[in-house]
Amino acid sequence: MQFEELDLNYDILDALDDMNFVECTPIQEQAIPPLLEGRDLIGVAQTGTGKTAAYLLPVLSQLRDGGFPNDAINCVIMAPTRELAQQIDQAMQGFAYYLDGISSVSVYGGNDGIRYEQEKRALSLGADVVIATPGRLISHLSLGNVDLSRVSFFILDEADRMLDMGFYEDIMQIVKCLPKQRQTLLFSATMPEKIVELAQTILTDPVEVKIALNKPAEGISQSAYVCYEAQKLKIIDHLFHERKPERVIIFVGKKIHTKDVAITLKRKGYNAEAMHSDLLQEQRDDVMYRFKAGQIDILVATDIVARGIDIDDIQLVINYDVPHDEEDYVHRIGRTARAGKDGRAITLVSEKDQPLFAAIERFLEKEVPKEPVPAELGEAPAYTGRGERSRRTGGKGRNRHHRGGRKGQQRGTKPQQQNGNAQPQASKPKRRRRK
């Protein structure tokens, strides 16, 4: 389906024309029509399927059509991390390019007092759309800086991630400040029981849209090293000696390990930096800017921080730790081989993580090739997929294969293709609708 077939406001369609967005992604095609009808909705879709546009476009279209107060907050979008909040705000600026009079503000922690005062002023004036992390919005609520009593749209993006981060109580505290008559949207990559319970609590007769988890892009060359924990950094050093690291992301499971890996690589002379939640927002912005500009070769990051990474030319992704579910694995390695390019994804599988990786292989419906651990690094564990203490392989690393197998854009600038994960198509003649 094409966007022009949807009952979106003409000014929204004009912005989509300028961004060369023609065809809807599946989540957009299935979610936008019921949202334009005012229905509550549960959307189950992984990152990168276009869900940001799936909820922003119908909400902005309804706001543009009118009938909402000018001095009130009309829409609240909750995001688990500041990086995702910034990404949503960038998409908002592109889609709202022709929507004069519709204002937005992003609200998140980790910044200075000047930024806080700017947030406070925008909230008190009644920005149409507020994009916020839970903790920061709770802070403004507790100080009386924000009135949510006239909100018409309440959106939870990556709800499963928010609950994993312990934001359930904050979400429910925010919900108590909202009017009962509102349109509520919940988007999640997975549907565990806790998400089902949350949906039953805050949504009314919702439409359910589920998009199957996609397999990784064909352009990604996947492989793994079955190794001991102590061999991981040595394997990475071996890889970087074979090929100079450029445009590399290393995903690490824990924040403290993120710091350790980055420090170790820097001591070895590599141009590496860590991205973790202990950094101030200004520091995180600076690291991301320098990585995008090619001033940093290796970015060491956690999954949570990585949700805001949207770069098309990543050459190599290394999973220092095996992710705990298939969705995170697909999301991680999907940072490479974007925009039709090729890329590599390497996973370091320790003994305790073998069951996790076996589950990923079952989902992939194929066996990921196992590379031999370099002989000079000593013996390596065999791969059984069960995580038990198994027969060691010799120094040549002959691992047995598994046998069962898974910058923020400002208003008034030209909207860009990357906003909102919508699906860009080739340029076509403009069909101008604006008078």
Buried (B, 14 or more C-beta within 10 A) or exposed (E): BEBEEBEBBBBBBBBBBBBBBBEBBBBBBBBBBBBBEEBBBBBBBBBBBBBBBBBBBBBBBBBBBEEBEEEBBBBBBBBBBBBBBBBBBBBBBBBBBBBEEBBBBBBBBBBEEEBBEEBBEBBBEBBBBBBBBBBBBBBBBEEEBBBBEBBBBBBBBBBBBBBBBEBBEBBEBBBEBBEEEBBBBBBBBBBEEEBEEBBEEBBEEBBEBEBEBEBBBEBBBBEBBBBBEEBBBBBBBBBBEEEEBEBBBBBBBEBEBBBBBBEBBBEEEBBBBBBBBEBEBEBBBEBBEBBBEEEBBBBBBBBBBBBBBBBEEBBBBBBBBBBBBBBBBBBBBBBBBBEEBEBBBBBBBBBEBBBBBBBBBBBBEEBBEBBBBBEEBBBBBBBBBEBEEBEEBEBEBEBBBBEEBBEEBEBEEEBBBBBBBBBBBEEEEEEEBEE
